[in-house]
């Protein structure tokens, strides 16, 4: 495709320079040249995820050794919130190494890091950064989700669905929450009426993931929502059952007929 540049090539010396200028304004001791030179050398001939990791690790080497101090600097360079439902990767891509920094180094500061994830996701996304925290303490994350699921910001609500997907693209597969799809379904139930198409798409993708883990549980759940006249969104149901519909699952096809 003419004019197309693969995303990985944005994570290079130019991005290191951009981050360095932003950070140095907040943290004058930041050694810009060392940071930029290290990134420029180490990102050569590696792919996207590895490039992001290199930048996050190099940030760790050049910021204060105390995680709380380092994170405070990074949070000051996040910039304005994204008030649209587009551009999380195209406009907010430069924040990906910061999300990776929190993902890699913040587990010992759980609450501080969860609050950082909340702020990052309003500008970029934290769907990958949240995964180690889910693994470390699912219940603690779930407590945060109870507030996030009602947040006025659609990016935050989406994070609840997208970050807990068992088969999130580009991420390591994780089991359903607490090895029980019912916990996932309870989260999704609170988002089934969400007005944001961005959130709706995530909910449907999450549902589709769950149909590959425990299809009967998902189908029974949808049947209950229909029976309770819960005003469910037919588009979410159709998209969420797409794998079962493609395989001609009779129960899924019957549910689709009920909501159409």
ABEGO torsion letter per residue (X at the ends): XBGBBBAAAABBAAAAAAAAAAAAAABAABBAAAAAAAAAAAABGBBAAAAAAAAAAAAAAABBABAAAAAAAAAAAAEBBBABABGAAAAAAAAAAAAAAAAAAAAABAAAAAAAAAAAAAABBAAAAAAAAAAABAAAAAAAAAAAAABABAAAAAAAAAAABAABBGBBBBBBBGGBAAAAAAAAAAAAABABAAAAAAAAAAAAAAAAABAAAAAAAAAAAAAAGAGBBAAAAAAAAAAAAAAGBAAAAAAAAAAX
